[in-house]
Amino acid sequence: MSSPSLIAVRDDSSMNNSRPGPRAGGPTPRRSFTPKQKLDHLAAYEDAISRNGGGA
């Protein structure tokens, strides 16, 4: 069984991408939640835990 041949490749071109990526305009802002949304989420999680579904 022979091993595959390796060929050295030189590429001096820059890594410019013509389409903007997710970070093109800077970092994506973090999501924020109101206190009511946080309490609703916690209530839903506590309900799920009571039915053995907290980790799902």
mmCIF entry with sequence, helices, sheets and N, C-alpha, C, O atoms, coordinates in Angstrom:
data_MODEL
# 
_entry.id   MODEL 
# 
_entity.id                         1 
_entity.type                       polymer 
_entity.pdbx_number_of_molecules   1 
# 
_entity_poly.entity_id                      1 
_entity_poly.type                           'polypeptide(L)' 
_entity_poly.nstd_linkage                   no 
_entity_poly.nstd_monomer                   no 
_entity_poly.pdbx_seq_one_letter_code       MSSPSLIAVRDDSSMNNSRPGPRAGGPTPRRSFTPKQKLDHLAAYEDAISRNGGGA 
_entity_poly.pdbx_seq_one_letter_code_can   MSSPSLIAVRDDSSMNNSRPGPRAGGPTPRRSFTPKQKLDHLAAYEDAISRNGGGA 
_entity_poly.pdbx_strand_id                 A 
# 
loop_
_entity_poly_seq.entity_id 
_entity_poly_seq.num 
_entity_poly_seq.mon_id 
_entity_poly_seq.hetero 
1 1  MET n 
1 2  SER n 
1 3  SER n 
1 4  PRO n 
1 5  SER n 
1 6  LEU n 
1 7  ILE n 
1 8  ALA n 
1 9  VAL n 
1 10 ARG n 
1 11 ASP n 
1 12 ASP n 
1 13 SER n 
1 14 SER n 
1 15 MET n 
1 16 ASN n 
1 17 ASN n 
1 18 SER n 
1 19 ARG n 
1 20 PRO n 
1 21 GLY n 
1 22 PRO n 
1 23 ARG n 
1 24 ALA n 
1 25 GLY n 
1 26 GLY n 
1 27 PRO n 
1 28 THR n 
1 29 PRO n 
1 30 ARG n 
1 31 ARG n 
1 32 SER n 
1 33 PHE n 
1 34 THR n 
1 35 PRO n 
1 36 LYS n 
1 37 GLN n 
1 38 LYS n 
1 39 LEU n 
1 40 ASP n 
1 41 HIS n 
1 42 LEU n 
1 43 ALA n 
1 44 ALA n 
1 45 TYR n 
1 46 GLU n 
1 47 ASP n 
1 48 ALA n 
1 49 ILE n 
1 50 SER n 
1 51 ARG n 
1 52 ASN n 
1 53 GLY n 
1 54 GLY n 
1 55 GLY n 
1 56 ALA n 
# 
_struct_asym.id          A 
_struct_asym.entity_id   1 
# 
_struct_conf.conf_type_id            HELX_P 
_struct_conf.id                      HELX_P1 
_struct_conf.pdbx_PDB_helix_id       AA1 
_struct_conf.beg_label_comp_id       PRO 
_struct_conf.beg_label_asym_id       A 
_struct_conf.beg_label_seq_id        35 
_struct_conf.pdbx_beg_PDB_ins_code   ? 
_struct_conf.end_label_comp_id       SER 
_struct_conf.end_label_asym_id       A 
_struct_conf.end_label_seq_id        50 
_struct_conf.pdbx_end_PDB_ins_code   ? 
_struct_conf.beg_auth_comp_id        PRO 
_struct_conf.beg_auth_asym_id        A 
_struct_conf.beg_auth_seq_id         35 
_struct_conf.end_auth_comp_id        SER 
_struct_conf.end_auth_asym_id        A 
_struct_conf.end_auth_seq_id         50 
_struct_conf.pdbx_PDB_helix_class    1 
_struct_conf.details                 ? 
_struct_conf.pdbx_PDB_helix_length   16 
# 
_struct_conf_type.id          HELX_P 
_struct_conf_type.criteria    ? 
_struct_conf_type.reference   ? 
# 
loop_
_atom_site.group_PDB 
_atom_site.id 
_atom_site.type_symbol 
_atom_site.label_atom_id 
_atom_site.label_alt_id 
_atom_site.label_comp_id 
_atom_site.label_asym_id 
_atom_site.label_entity_id 
_atom_site.label_seq_id 
_atom_site.pdbx_PDB_ins_code 
_atom_site.Cartn_x 
_atom_site.Cartn_y 
_atom_site.Cartn_z 
_atom_site.occupancy 
_atom_site.B_iso_or_equiv 
_atom_site.pdbx_formal_charge 
_atom_site.auth_seq_id 
_atom_site.auth_comp_id 
_atom_site.auth_asym_id 
_atom_site.auth_atom_id 
_atom_site.pdbx_PDB_model_num 
ATOM 1   N N  . MET A 1 1  ? 0.845   -1.179 0.000  1.00 0.00 ? 1  MET A N  1 
ATOM 2   C CA . MET A 1 1  ? 0.000   0.000  0.000  1.00 0.00 ? 1  MET A CA 1 
ATOM 3   C C  . MET A 1 1  ? 0.886   1.236  0.000  1.00 0.00 ? 1  MET A C  1 
ATOM 4   O O  . MET A 1 1  ? 1.729   1.385  0.885  1.00 0.00 ? 1  MET A O  1 
ATOM 5   N N  . SER A 1 2  ? 0.718   2.110  -0.956 1.00 0.00 ? 2  SER A N  1 
ATOM 6   C CA . SER A 1 2  ? 1.560   3.300  -1.056 1.00 0.00 ? 2  SER A CA 1 
ATOM 7   C C  . SER A 1 2  ? 0.862   4.492  -0.417 1.00 0.00 ? 2  SER A C  1 
ATOM 8   O O  . SER A 1 2  ? -0.366  4.574  -0.392 1.00 0.00 ? 2  SER A O  1 
ATOM 9   N N  . SER A 1 3  ? 1.675   5.417  0.101  1.00 0.00 ? 3  SER A N  1 
ATOM 10  C CA . SER A 1 3  ? 1.108   6.623  0.710  1.00 0.00 ? 3  SER A CA 1 
ATOM 11  C C  . SER A 1 3  ? 0.837   7.658  -0.373 1.00 0.00 ? 3  SER A C  1 
ATOM 12  O O  . SER A 1 3  ? 1.487   7.637  -1.419 1.00 0.00 ? 3  SER A O  1 
ATOM 13  N N  . PRO A 1 4  ? -0.109  8.563  -0.143 1.00 0.00 ? 4  PRO A N  1 
ATOM 14  C CA . PRO A 1 4  ? -0.422  9.585  -1.154 1.00 0.00 ? 4  PRO A CA 1 
ATOM 15  C C  . PRO A 1 4  ? 0.739   10.557 -1.300 1.00 0.00 ? 4  PRO A C  1 
ATOM 16  O O  . PRO A 1 4  ? 1.469   10.815 -0.342 1.00 0.00 ? 4  PRO A O  1 
ATOM 17  N N  . SER A 1 5  ? 0.903   11.086 -2.489 1.00 0.00 ? 5  SER A N  1 
ATOM 18  C CA . SER A 1 5  ? 1.969   12.048 -2.752 1.00 0.00 ? 5  SER A CA 1 
ATOM 19  C C  . SER A 1 5  ? 1.569   13.423 -2.244 1.00 0.00 ? 5  SER A C  1 
ATOM 20  O O  . SER A 1 5  ? 0.413   13.827 -2.363 1.00 0.00 ? 5  SER A O  1 
ATOM 21  N N  . LEU A 1 6  ? 2.527   14.132 -1.681 1.00 0.00 ? 6  LEU A N  1 
ATOM 22  C CA . LEU A 1 6  ? 2.286   15.495 -1.205 1.00 0.00 ? 6  LEU A CA 1 
ATOM 23  C C  . LEU A 1 6  ? 2.907   16.475 -2.179 1.00 0.00 ? 6  LEU A C  1 
ATOM 24  O O  . LEU A 1 6  ? 4.030   16.264 -2.640 1.00 0.00 ? 6  LEU A O  1 
ATOM 25  N N  . ILE A 1 7  ? 2.203   17.529 -2.495 1.00 0.00 ? 7  ILE A N  1 
ATOM 26  C CA . ILE A 1 7  ? 2.684   18.547 -3.416 1.00 0.00 ? 7  ILE A CA 1 
ATOM 27  C C  . ILE A 1 7  ? 2.666   19.885 -2.688 1.00 0.00 ? 7  ILE A C  1 
ATOM 28  O O  . ILE A 1 7  ? 1.634   20.278 -2.144 1.00 0.00 ? 7  ILE A O  1 
ATOM 29  N N  . ALA A 1 8  ? 3.787   20.581 -2.672 1.00 0.00 ? 8  ALA A N  1 
ATOM 30  C CA . ALA A 1 8  ? 3.863   21.893 -2.045 1.00 0.00 ? 8  ALA A CA 1 
ATOM 31  C C  . ALA A 1 8  ? 3.133   22.906 -2.912 1.00 0.00 ? 8  ALA A C  1 
ATOM 32  O O  . ALA A 1 8  ? 3.303   22.929 -4.131 1.00 0.00 ? 8  ALA A O  1 
ATOM 33  N N  . VAL A 1 9  ? 2.332   23.731 -2.290 1.00 0.00 ? 9  VAL A N  1 
ATOM 34  C CA . VAL A 1 9  ? 1.567   24.743 -3.012 1.00 0.00 ? 9  VAL A CA 1 
ATOM 35  C C  . VAL A 1 9  ? 1.847   26.085 -2.363 1.00 0.00 ? 9  VAL A C  1 
ATOM 36  O O  . VAL A 1 9  ? 1.806   26.217 -1.139 1.00 0.00 ? 9  VAL A O  1 
ATOM 37  N N  . ARG A 1 10 ? 2.132   27.077 -3.190 1.00 0.00 ? 10 ARG A N  1 
ATOM 38  C CA . ARG A 1 10 ? 2.357   28.428 -2.684 1.00 0.00 ? 10 ARG A CA 1 
ATOM 39  C C  . ARG A 1 10 ? 1.201   29.304 -3.141 1.00 0.00 ? 10 ARG A C  1 
ATOM 40  O O  . ARG A 1 10 ? 0.896   29.370 -4.331 1.00 0.00 ? 10 ARG A O  1 
ATOM 41  N N  . ASP A 1 11 ? 0.561   29.974 -2.195 1.00 0.00 ? 11 ASP A N  1 
ATOM 42  C CA . ASP A 1 11 ? -0.561  30.852 -2.503 1.00 0.00 ? 11 ASP A CA 1 
ATOM 43  C C  . ASP A 1 11 ? -0.357  32.150 -1.740 1.00 0.00 ? 11 ASP A C  1 
ATOM 44  O O  . ASP A 1 11 ? -0.562  32.206 -0.527 1.00 0.00 ? 11 ASP A O  1 
ATOM 45  N N  . ASP A 1 12 ? 0.046   33.193 -2.454 1.00 0.00 ? 12 ASP A N  1 
ATOM 46  C CA . ASP A 1 12 ? 0.293   34.482 -1.824 1.00 0.00 ? 12 ASP A CA 1 
ATOM 47  C C  . ASP A 1 12 ? -0.899  35.427 -1.937 1.00 0.00 ? 12 ASP A C  1 
ATOM 48  O O  . ASP A 1 12 ? -0.800  36.594 -1.557 1.00 0.00 ? 12 ASP A O  1 
ATOM 49  N N  . SER A 1 13 ? -2.009  34.944 -2.448 1.00 0.00 ? 13 SER A N  1 
ATOM 50  C CA . SER A 1 13 ? -3.160  35.824 -2.604 1.00 0.00 ? 13 SER A CA 1 
ATOM 51  C C  . SER A 1 13 ? -3.797  36.100 -1.248 1.00 0.00 ? 13 SER A C  1 
ATOM 52  O O  . SER A 1 13 ? -3.741  35.273 -0.338 1.00 0.00 ? 13 SER A O  1 
ATOM 53  N N  . SER A 1 14 ? -4.400  37.272 -1.131 1.00 0.00 ? 14 SER A N  1 
ATOM 54  C CA . SER A 1 14 ? -5.063  37.626 0.118  1.00 0.00 ? 14 SER A CA 1 
ATOM 55  C C  . SER A 1 14 ? -6.380  36.872 0.227  1.00 0.00 ? 14 SER A C  1 
ATOM 56  O O  . SER A 1 14 ? -6.905  36.368 -0.766 1.00 0.00 ? 14 SER A O  1 
ATOM 57  N N  . MET A 1 15 ? -6.898  36.803 1.425  1.00 0.00 ? 15 MET A N  1 
ATOM 58  C CA . MET A 1 15 ? -8.134  36.065 1.665  1.00 0.00 ? 15 MET A CA 1 
ATOM 59  C C  . MET A 1 15 ? -9.327  37.008 1.647  1.00 0.00 ? 15 MET A C  1 
ATOM 60  O O  . MET A 1 15 ? -10.163 36.958 2.550  1.00 0.00 ? 15 MET A O  1 
ATOM 61  N N  . ASN A 1 16 ? -9.421  37.853 0.654  1.00 0.00 ? 16 ASN A N  1 
ATOM 62  C CA . ASN A 1 16 ? -10.564 38.758 0.536  1.00 0.00 ? 16 ASN A CA 1 
ATOM 63  C C  . ASN A 1 16 ? -11.787 37.979 0.100  1.00 0.00 ? 16 ASN A C  1 
ATOM 64  O O  . ASN A 1 16 ? -11.715 37.132 -0.790 1.00 0.00 ? 16 ASN A O  1 
ATOM 65  N N  . ASN A 1 17 ? -12.895 38.268 0.725  1.00 0.00 ? 17 ASN A N  1 
ATOM 66  C CA . ASN A 1 17 ? -14.148 37.623 0.389  1.00 0.00 ? 17 ASN A CA 1 
ATOM 67  C C  . ASN A 1 17 ? -15.062 38.692 -0.200 1.00 0.00 ? 17 ASN A C  1 
ATOM 68  O O  . ASN A 1 17 ? -15.230 39.754 0.400  1.00 0.00 ? 17 ASN A O  1 
ATOM 69  N N  . SER A 1 18 ? -15.644 38.433 -1.344 1.00 0.00 ? 18 SER A N  1 
ATOM 70  C CA . SER A 1 18 ? -16.454 39.453 -2.004 1.00 0.00 ? 18 SER A CA 1 
ATOM 71  C C  . SER A 1 18 ? -17.787 39.700 -1.295 1.00 0.00 ? 18 SER A C  1 
ATOM 72  O O  . SER A 1 18 ? -18.347 40.790 -1.419 1.00 0.00 ? 18 SER A O  1 
ATOM 73  N N  . ARG A 1 19 ? -18.298 38.738 -0.571 1.00 0.00 ? 19 ARG A N  1 
ATOM 74  C CA . ARG A 1 19 ? -19.559 38.955 0.150  1.00 0.00 ? 19 ARG A CA 1 
ATOM 75  C C  . ARG A 1 19 ? -19.263 39.140 1.632  1.00 0.00 ? 19 ARG A C  1 
ATOM 76  O O  . ARG A 1 19 ? -18.395 38.462 2.181  1.00 0.00 ? 19 ARG A O  1 
ATOM 77  N N  . PRO A 1 20 ? -19.966 40.040 2.273  1.00 0.00 ? 20 PRO A N  1 
ATOM 78  C CA . PRO A 1 20 ? -19.681 40.305 3.685  1.00 0.00 ? 20 PRO A CA 1 
ATOM 79  C C  . PRO A 1 20 ? -20.114 39.139 4.566  1.00 0.00 ? 20 PRO A C  1 
ATOM 80  O O  . PRO A 1 20 ? -21.144 38.507 4.333  1.00 0.00 ? 20 PRO A O  1 
ATOM 81  N N  . GLY A 1 21 ? -19.312 38.876 5.565  1.00 0.00 ? 21 GLY A N  1 
ATOM 82  C CA . GLY A 1 21 ? -19.627 37.821 6.514  1.00 0.00 ? 21 GLY A CA 1 
ATOM 83  C C  . GLY A 1 21 ? -20.382 38.383 7.700  1.00 0.00 ? 21 GLY A C  1 
ATOM 84  O O  . GLY A 1 21 ? -20.706 39.570 7.723  1.00 0.00 ? 21 GLY A O  1 
ATOM 85  N N  . PRO A 1 22 ? -20.665 37.548 8.684  1.00 0.00 ? 22 PRO A N  1 
ATOM 86  C CA . PRO A 1 22 ? -21.440 38.011 9.838  1.00 0.00 ? 22 PRO A CA 1 
ATOM 87  C C  . PRO A 1 22 ? -20.722 39.073 10.657 1.00 0.00 ? 22 PRO A C  1 
ATOM 88  O O  . PRO A 1 22 ? -21.374 39.850 11.355 1.00 0.00 ? 22 PRO A O  1 
ATOM 89  N N  . ARG A 1 23 ? -19.408 39.126 10.588 1.00 0.00 ? 23 ARG A N  1 
ATOM 90  C CA . ARG A 1 23 ? -18.656 40.095 11.373 1.00 0.00 ? 23 ARG A CA 1 
ATOM 91  C C  . ARG A 1 23 ? -18.141 41.250 10.527 1.00 0.00 ? 23 ARG A C  1 
ATOM 92  O O  . ARG A 1 23 ? -17.278 42.001 10.981 1.00 0.00 ? 23 ARG A O  1 
ATOM 93  N N  . ALA A 1 24 ? -18.641 41.409 9.327  1.00 0.00 ? 24 ALA A N  1 
ATOM 94  C CA . ALA A 1 24 ? -18.133 42.446 8.427  1.00 0.00 ? 24 ALA A CA 1 
ATOM 95  C C  . ALA A 1 24 ? -18.338 43.841 9.008  1.00 0.00 ? 24 ALA A C  1 
ATOM 96  O O  . ALA A 1 24 ? -17.462 44.695 8.869  1.00 0.00 ? 24 ALA A O  1 
ATOM 97  N N  . GLY A 1 25 ? -19.464 44.090 9.650  1.00 0.00 ? 25 GLY A N  1 
ATOM 98  C CA . GLY A 1 25 ? -19.750 45.406 10.200 1.00 0.00 ? 25 GLY A CA 1 
ATOM 99  C C  . GLY A 1 25 ? -19.417 45.521 11.666 1.00 0.00 ? 25 GLY A C  1 
ATOM 100 O O  . GLY A 1 25 ? -19.767 46.520 12.293 1.00 0.00 ? 25 GLY A O  1 
ATOM 101 N N  . GLY A 1 26 ? -18.758 44.542 12.232 1.00 0.00 ? 26 GLY A N  1 
ATOM 102 C CA . GLY A 1 26 ? -18.429 44.560 13.645 1.00 0.00 ? 26 GLY A CA 1 
ATOM 103 C C  . GLY A 1 26 ? -19.107 43.399 14.350 1.00 0.00 ? 26 GLY A C  1 
ATOM 104 O O  . GLY A 1 26 ? -19.786 42.591 13.716 1.00 0.00 ? 26 GLY A O  1 
ATOM 105 N N  . PRO A 1 27 ? -18.928 43.318 15.636 1.00 0.00 ? 27 PRO A N  1 
ATOM 106 C CA . PRO A 1 27 ? -19.520 42.198 16.375 1.00 0.00 ? 27 PRO A CA 1 
ATOM 107 C C  . PRO A 1 27 ? -21.043 42.265 16.392 1.00 0.00 ? 27 PRO A C  1 
ATOM 108 O O  . PRO A 1 27 ? -21.632 43.346 16.397 1.00 0.00 ? 27 PRO A O  1 
ATOM 109 N N  . THR A 1 28 ? -21.656 41.111 16.400 1.00 0.00 ? 28 THR A N  1 
ATOM 110 C CA . THR A 1 28 ? -23.112 41.029 16.472 1.00 0.00 ? 28 THR A CA 1 
ATOM 111 C C  . THR A 1 28 ? -23.536 41.397 17.887 1.00 0.00 ? 28 THR A C  1 
ATOM 112 O O  . THR A 1 28 ? -22.989 40.858 18.849 1.00 0.00 ? 28 THR A O  1 
ATOM 113 N N  . PRO A 1 29 ? -24.495 42.301 18.037 1.00 0.00 ? 29 PRO A N  1 
ATOM 114 C CA . PRO A 1 29 ? -24.913 42.675 19.390 1.00 0.00 ? 29 PRO A CA 1 
ATOM 115 C C  . PRO A 1 29 ? -25.553 41.498 20.117 1.00 0.00 ? 29 PRO A C  1 
ATOM 116 O O  . PRO A 1 29 ? -26.210 40.658 19.503 1.00 0.00 ? 29 PRO A O  1 
ATOM 117 N N  . ARG A 1 30 ? -25.355 41.449 21.420 1.00 0.00 ? 30 ARG A N  1 
ATOM 118 C CA . ARG A 1 30 ? -25.937 40.382 22.225 1.00 0.00 ? 30 ARG A CA 1 
ATOM 119 C C  . ARG A 1 30 ? -27.427 40.608 22.376 1.00 0.00 ? 30 ARG A C  1 
ATOM 120 O O  . ARG A 1 30 ? -27.905 41.742 22.380 1.00 0.00 ? 30 ARG A O  1 
ATOM 121 N N  . ARG A 1 31 ? -28.157 39.495 22.503 1.00 0.00 ? 31 ARG A N  1 
ATOM 122 C CA . ARG A 1 31 ? -29.593 39.615 22.726 1.00 0.00 ? 31 ARG A CA 1 
ATOM 123 C C  . ARG A 1 31 ? -29.833 40.138 24.139 1.00 0.00 ? 31 ARG A C  1 
ATOM 124 O O  . ARG A 1 31 ? -29.057 39.852 25.050 1.00 0.00 ? 31 ARG A O  1 
ATOM 125 N N  . SER A 1 32 ? -30.891 40.893 24.316 1.00 0.00 ? 32 SER A N  1 
ATOM 126 C CA . SER A 1 32 ? -31.248 41.355 25.645 1.00 0.00 ? 32 SER A CA 1 
ATOM 127 C C  . SER A 1 32 ? -32.703 40.990 25.914 1.00 0.00 ? 32 SER A C  1 
ATOM 128 O O  . SER A 1 32 ? -33.531 40.937 25.005 1.00 0.00 ? 32 SER A O  1 
ATOM 129 N N  . PHE A 1 33 ? -32.987 40.741 27.178 1.00 0.00 ? 33 PHE A N  1 
ATOM 130 C CA . PHE A 1 33 ? -34.316 40.326 27.580 1.00 0.00 ? 33 PHE A CA 1 
ATOM 131 C C  . PHE A 1 33 ? -34.809 41.243 28.685 1.00 0.00 ? 33 PHE A C  1 
ATOM 132 O O  . PHE A 1 33 ? -34.034 41.706 29.523 1.00 0.00 ? 33 PHE A O  1 
ATOM 133 N N  . THR A 1 34 ? -36.105 41.497 28.671 1.00 0.00 ? 34 THR A N  1 
ATOM 134 C CA . THR A 1 34 ? -36.701 42.305 29.725 1.00 0.00 ? 34 THR A CA 1 
ATOM 135 C C  . THR A 1 34 ? -36.802 41.453 30.987 1.00 0.00 ? 34 THR A C  1 
ATOM 136 O O  . THR A 1 34 ? -36.747 40.226 30.907 1.00 0.00 ? 34 THR A O  1 
ATOM 137 N N  . PRO A 1 35 ? -36.950 42.092 32.157 1.00 0.00 ? 35 PRO A N  1 
ATOM 138 C CA . PRO A 1 35 ? -37.127 41.312 33.386 1.00 0.00 ? 35 PRO A CA 1 
ATOM 139 C C  . PRO A 1 35 ? -38.335 40.373 33.308 1.00 0.00 ? 35 PRO A C  1 
ATOM 140 O O  . PRO A 1 35 ? -38.284 39.264 33.840 1.00 0.00 ? 35 PRO A O  1 
ATOM 141 N N  . LYS A 1 36 ? -39.418 40.801 32.651 1.00 0.00 ? 36 LYS A N  1 
ATOM 142 C CA . LYS A 1 36 ? -40.596 39.938 32.519 1.00 0.00 ? 36 LYS A CA 1 
ATOM 143 C C  . LYS A 1 36 ? -40.267 38.700 31.688 1.00 0.00 ? 36 LYS A C  1 
ATOM 144 O O  . LYS A 1 36 ? -40.686 37.593 32.026 1.00 0.00 ? 36 LYS A O  1 
ATOM 145 N N  . GLN A 1 37 ? -39.513 38.887 30.596 1.00 0.00 ? 37 GLN A N  1 
ATOM 146 C CA . GLN A 1 37 ? -39.138 37.740 29.767 1.00 0.00 ? 37 GLN A CA 1 
ATOM 147 C C  . GLN A 1 37 ? -38.271 36.760 30.555 1.00 0.00 ? 37 GLN A C  1 
ATOM 148 O O  . GLN A 1 37 ? -38.420 35.546 30.414 1.00 0.00 ? 37 GLN A O  1 
ATOM 149 N N  . LYS A 1 38 ? -37.368 37.282 31.384 1.00 0.00 ? 38 LYS A N  1 
ATOM 150 C CA . LYS A 1 38 ? -36.513 36.423 32.196 1.00 0.00 ? 38 LYS A CA 1 
ATOM 151 C C  . LYS A 1 38 ? -37.344 35.617 33.195 1.00 0.00 ? 38 LYS A C  1 
ATOM 152 O O  . LYS A 1 38 ? -37.131 34.418 33.371 1.00 0.00 ? 38 LYS A O  1 
ATOM 153 N N  . LEU A 1 39 ? -38.290 36.289 33.844 1.00 0.00 ? 39 LEU A N  1 
ATOM 154 C CA . LEU A 1 39 ? -39.144 35.595 34.809 1.00 0.00 ? 39 LEU A CA 1 
ATOM 155 C C  . LEU A 1 39 ? -40.024 34.553 34.122 1.00 0.00 ? 39 LEU A C  1 
ATOM 156 O O  . LEU A 1 39 ? -40.234 33.469 34.665 1.00 0.00 ? 39 LEU A O  1 
ATOM 157 N N  . ASP A 1 40 ? -40.539 34.870 32.935 1.00 0.00 ? 40 ASP A N  1 
ATOM 158 C CA . ASP A 1 40 ? -41.338 33.909 32.181 1.00 0.00 ? 40 ASP A CA 1 
ATOM 159 C C  . ASP A 1 40 ? -40.511 32.678 31.817 1.00 0.00 ? 40 ASP A C  1 
ATOM 160 O O  . ASP A 1 40 ? -40.995 31.548 31.892 1.00 0.00 ? 40 ASP A O  1 
ATOM 161 N N  . HIS A 1 41 ? -39.264 32.907 31.422 1.00 0.00 ? 41 HIS A N  1 
ATOM 162 C CA . HIS A 1 41 ? -38.380 31.798 31.056 1.00 0.00 ? 41 HIS A CA 1 
ATOM 163 C C  . HIS A 1 41 ? -38.095 30.916 32.272 1.00 0.00 ? 41 HIS A C  1 
ATOM 164 O O  . HIS A 1 41 ? -38.139 29.690 32.181 1.00 0.00 ? 41 HIS A O  1 
ATOM 165 N N  . LEU A 1 42 ? -37.804 31.549 33.406 1.00 0.00 ? 42 LEU A N  1 
ATOM 166 C CA . LEU A 1 42 ? -37.544 30.779 34.624 1.00 0.00 ? 42 LEU A CA 1 
ATOM 167 C C  . LEU A 1 42 ? -38.768 29.993 35.065 1.00 0.00 ? 42 LEU A C  1 
ATOM 168 O O  . LEU A 1 42 ? -38.646 28.850 35.505 1.00 0.00 ? 42 LEU A O  1 
ATOM 169 N N  . ALA A 1 43 ? -39.946 30.594 34.951 1.00 0.00 ? 43 ALA A N  1 
ATOM 170 C CA . ALA A 1 43 ? -41.177 29.892 35.318 1.00 0.00 ? 43 ALA A CA 1 
ATOM 171 C C  . ALA A 1 43 ? -41.402 28.681 34.419 1.00 0.00 ? 43 ALA A C  1 
ATOM 172 O O  . ALA A 1 43 ? -41.797 27.614 34.890 1.00 0.00 ? 43 ALA A O  1 
ATOM 173 N N  . ALA A 1 44 ? -41.148 28.851 33.124 1.00 0.00 ? 44 ALA A N  1 
ATOM 174 C CA . ALA A 1 44 ? -41.303 27.739 32.191 1.00 0.00 ? 44 ALA A CA 1 
ATOM 175 C C  . ALA A 1 44 ? -40.290 26.637 32.490 1.00 0.00 ? 44 ALA A C  1 
ATOM 176 O O  . ALA A 1 44 ? -40.613 25.455 32.381 1.00 0.00 ? 44 ALA A O  1 
ATOM 177 N N  . TYR A 1 45 ? -39.071 27.014 32.864 1.00 0.00 ? 45 TYR A N  1 
ATOM 178 C CA . TYR A 1 45 ? -38.047 26.020 33.192 1.00 0.00 ? 45 TYR A CA 1 
ATOM 179 C C  . TYR A 1 45 ? -38.414 25.268 34.463 1.00 0.00 ? 45 TYR A C  1 
ATOM 180 O O  . TYR A 1 45 ? -38.274 24.046 34.523 1.00 0.00 ? 45 TYR A O  1 
ATOM 181 N N  . GLU A 1 46 ? -38.882 25.985 35.480 1.00 0.00 ? 46 GLU A N  1 
ATOM 182 C CA . GLU A 1 46 ? -39.296 25.320 36.720 1.00 0.00 ? 46 GLU A CA 1 
ATOM 183 C C  . GLU A 1 46 ? -40.448 24.363 36.469 1.00 0.00 ? 46 GLU A C  1 
ATOM 184 O O  . GLU A 1 46 ? -40.506 23.288 37.066 1.00 0.00 ? 46 GLU A O  1 
ATOM 185 N N  . ASP A 1 47 ? -41.362 24.745 35.591 1.00 0.00 ? 47 ASP A N  1 
ATOM 186 C CA . ASP A 1 47 ? -42.466 23.851 35.223 1.00 0.00 ? 47 ASP A CA 1 
ATOM 187 C C  . ASP A 1 47 ? -41.933 22.606 34.524 1.00 0.00 ? 47 ASP A C  1 
ATOM 188 O O  . ASP A 1 47 ? -42.395 21.497 34.793 1.00 0.00 ? 47 ASP A O  1 
ATOM 189 N N  . ALA A 1 48 ? -40.976 22.780 33.642 1.00 0.00 ? 48 ALA A N  1 
ATOM 190 C CA . ALA A 1 48 ? -40.385 21.640 32.942 1.00 0.00 ? 48 ALA A CA 1 
ATOM 191 C C  . ALA A 1 48 ? -39.648 20.716 33.904 1.00 0.00 ? 48 ALA A C  1 
ATOM 192 O O  . ALA A 1 48 ? -39.711 19.494 33.769 1.00 0.00 ? 48 ALA A O  1 
ATOM 193 N N  . ILE A 1 49 ? -38.955 21.298 34.870 1.00 0.00 ? 49 ILE A N  1 
ATOM 194 C CA . ILE A 1 49 ? -38.248 20.474 35.860 1.00 0.00 ? 49 ILE A CA 1 
ATOM 195 C C  . ILE A 1 49 ? -39.236 19.625 36.652 1.00 0.00 ? 49 ILE A C  1 
ATOM 196 O O  . ILE A 1 49 ? -38.970 18.458 36.938 1.00 0.00 ? 49 ILE A O  1 
ATOM 197 N N  . SER A 1 50 ? -40.366 20.208 37.003 1.00 0.00 ? 50 SER A N  1 
ATOM 198 C CA . SER A 1 50 ? -41.363 19.470 37.778 1.00 0.00 ? 50 SER A CA 1 
ATOM 199 C C  . SER A 1 50 ? -41.921 18.270 37.010 1.00 0.00 ? 50 SER A C  1 
ATOM 200 O O  . SER A 1 50 ? -42.460 17.333 37.599 1.00 0.00 ? 50 SER A O  1 
ATOM 201 N N  . ARG A 1 51 ? -41.781 18.320 35.685 1.00 0.00 ? 51 ARG A N  1 
ATOM 202 C CA . ARG A 1 51 ? -42.241 17.201 34.844 1.00 0.00 ? 51 ARG A CA 1 
ATOM 203 C C  . ARG A 1 51 ? -41.063 16.409 34.279 1.00 0.00 ? 51 ARG A C  1 
ATOM 204 O O  . ARG A 1 51 ? -41.212 15.706 33.281 1.00 0.00 ? 51 ARG A O  1 
ATOM 205 N N  . ASN A 1 52 ? -39.869 16.522 34.925 1.00 0.00 ? 52 ASN A N  1 
ATOM 206 C CA . ASN A 1 52 ? -38.646 15.824 34.505 1.00 0.00 ? 52 ASN A CA 1 
ATOM 207 C C  . ASN A 1 52 ? -38.232 16.172 33.084 1.00 0.00 ? 52 ASN A C  1 
ATOM 208 O O  . ASN A 1 52 ? -37.732 15.309 32.363 1.00 0.00 ? 52 ASN A O  1 
ATOM 209 N N  . GLY A 1 53 ? -38.426 17.401 32.671 1.00 0.00 ? 53 GLY A N  1 
ATOM 210 C CA . GLY A 1 53 ? -38.025 17.807 31.322 1.00 0.00 ? 53 GLY A CA 1 
ATOM 211 C C  . GLY A 1 53 ? -37.121 19.008 31.327 1.00 0.00 ? 53 GLY A C  1 
ATOM 212 O O  . GLY A 1 53 ? -37.025 19.684 30.303 1.00 0.00 ? 53 GLY A O  1 
ATOM 213 N N  . GLY A 1 54 ? -36.453 19.313 32.413 1.00 0.00 ? 54 GLY A N  1 
ATOM 214 C CA . GLY A 1 54 ? -35.640 20.513 32.509 1.00 0.00 ? 54 GLY A CA 1 
ATOM 215 C C  . GLY A 1 54 ? -34.423 20.524 31.609 1.00 0.00 ? 54 GLY A C  1 
ATOM 216 O O  . GLY A 1 54 ? -33.975 21.591 31.190 1.00 0.00 ? 54 GLY A O  1 
ATOM 217 N N  . GLY A 1 55 ? -33.884 19.367 31.307 1.00 0.00 ? 55 GLY A N  1 
ATOM 218 C CA . GLY A 1 55 ? -32.680 19.332 30.476 1.00 0.00 ? 55 GLY A CA 1 
ATOM 219 C C  . GLY A 1 55 ? -32.956 19.202 29.003 1.00 0.00 ? 55 GLY A C  1 
ATOM 220 O O  . GLY A 1 55 ? -32.029 19.246 28.196 1.00 0.00 ? 55 GLY A O  1 
ATOM 221 N N  . ALA A 1 56 ? -34.201 19.043 28.634 1.00 0.00 ? 56 ALA A N  1 
ATOM 222 C CA . ALA A 1 56 ? -34.526 18.824 27.220 1.00 0.00 ? 56 ALA A CA 1 
ATOM 223 C C  . ALA A 1 56 ? -34.556 20.109 26.446 1.00 0.00 ? 56 ALA A C  1 
ATOM 224 O O  . ALA A 1 56 ? -34.814 20.099 25.242 1.00 0.00 ? 56 ALA A O  1 
# 
